Amino acid sequence: MDETAGRDPRALTARQVEVLILAAEGCSNGEIAQRLGLGIDTVKTHLSRVFVILGAKDRTHAVALALHAGVIPLQPGQVPPVTAPAAGEMFRHVDVGWHAAVTLINGQVWDCRIVAIDSGSIVVALPPFGEQRRLRRLDVVRIERPPRLVRVA
């Protein structure tokens, strides 16, 4: 039986994915902490949680599982940037009230409605009950407006 059965790599937070990407690039815990502005103990905590979520035995196993699951790309040149876009840049083309597909850094795509926007975050309402979530700019990779359906007579 596969020991990772039932593990969902999509459960990783955006920060856990960032830490894992830097680990995959060969960064030490100290280097990861410095690049992300975190403490070394915080980096260790993120990695420990990544191991549990992925069912990994160690750092190398976690990277291998994440690569296999497509959570992080195989080519280093395709690794998403760790730094955020300039303030307001990510959300400048988005309007409140939009129905949108929001792609998160961990690969999840949320079908939602835009409720509020500021330069550093966006608030979305998730169907079916309108539960609201605030997403930081760092967590969002892309926001797309689905094409409008055209009724053909």
N, C-alpha and C positions, 0 to 999 in steps of 0.2 A: 504494500500500500504506500502511496506517495505521502511522505510526511508533511508536505505543504498543502495537501488537499484541504479545501475550505478556507485557505488564507486568501485574503483579498488585497492585492497591492494597491488598489484604488483607495483603500482606507488610509493610506499615508497622507499626512498633512503636507502642505506646500513647503513648510520649513524642513520637514523630514526628507522630502525629495531633494531640496537644495543641499542639505548635508550629505545625502547619499551621492549626489552628482559630484560633489567635491571629493568625497572619499574615492569615487571611481576614477577621478583624475589623479589620484595618488597623494592627496593632501593629508597631512597629519591632523590630529585633533586640534593641535595648537594653530595650525594654518587655517583650518576651517573656522575656528573661533575668531581669528583675526579678520578673515575675509567677510564674515557675516556679522561681526560686531557682537559676538556672544562670548560667554565664559566657557572654559574648557569643560567644566562639569555639565553645562547645558548641552554641549555637543555630545558628550558621552551619553547623556540621558536620551537625546534624540536618536542616537545610534542604537541604544538598547531597545527602545520602542520599535525601531525599524526591524531589528532582529526578531522581536516577538510577532509583529504584524506579518512579516514575510516567512516566519518559521526558519530563520537563518541561524546557523551555528556560530558564524563569525562575520567579520567585515567583508571578506572576500566572497563568502557564500551569499551575503546580502546583495552585493553588487551583481553577482552572477544571476541571482533570482530576479532582480529588478531589470536587468538587461533582457532576460528571457521573457519576462512579462510585458516588456515594452514601456516600463515606467521611466527608464532612462534610455537614451539612444545609444546605439553601438558606436557611432562615429563621434569622436570628441568635438568635431566642428559643428555638430548638430545639437550639442548640449545647450539648453535654454540659458540665456544670460541670468546670472544671479542678481545683477543690479536691476532696479526697476526703471521703467521709462520715466522721462521727466514728468513732474507733477502736472496732472491734467491731460497729458498726451494720450494715455490709454483710453480715457473716457470722453475725449472731445467730440467724437462722432456719434455719441449715444444720447438719446433723449429719454426723459422720464415717461413712463407709460408704454414704452416699447415692449413687444414680445421679442425675446432674444434667446439665442443659443450661446451660453457662456462656457468657454473652455478653461478649465483650471489647470494649474501647473502639474497636478498629479494625474492629468489625463481625463478626468471626469468632465462630462458635458452636461450642463444643467439647462433644461428648457424652462424659462422663467419670464417674469415681467419685471422691468426696471422700475423701482419705486423711488429711489433717491440717488443723487450723485454728488460727490465732492471731489476735490483734487486727489485725495488719497484712498478713497474707497467708493464702493457702490453697494446699494441695498437692493436686494432682489426678493421677489415673492415667488415661492415655489408652489406649483400645483400639487394636489387638488384643493388644499385648504388655505392657501395664501401665506404659509409660514414664511416669515421674513428672515433673511440672513444678510449680514454685512460681510462683504468680501474686500480684503485689502488689495491694492493695486498689485502687490507682489504675488498674490495668489492667482491672478487672472492672466491667462495667456492670450486670449482672443475673445472678442464679442462680435457675434454675427447676427444680423437680422435675417430670419428665414425668408425665402422668397414668398411673395404674396401669391396666394392661390387665385387663379383666374377661372371663373365659372364659364364653361363653354356651353352655349345653348344648343 
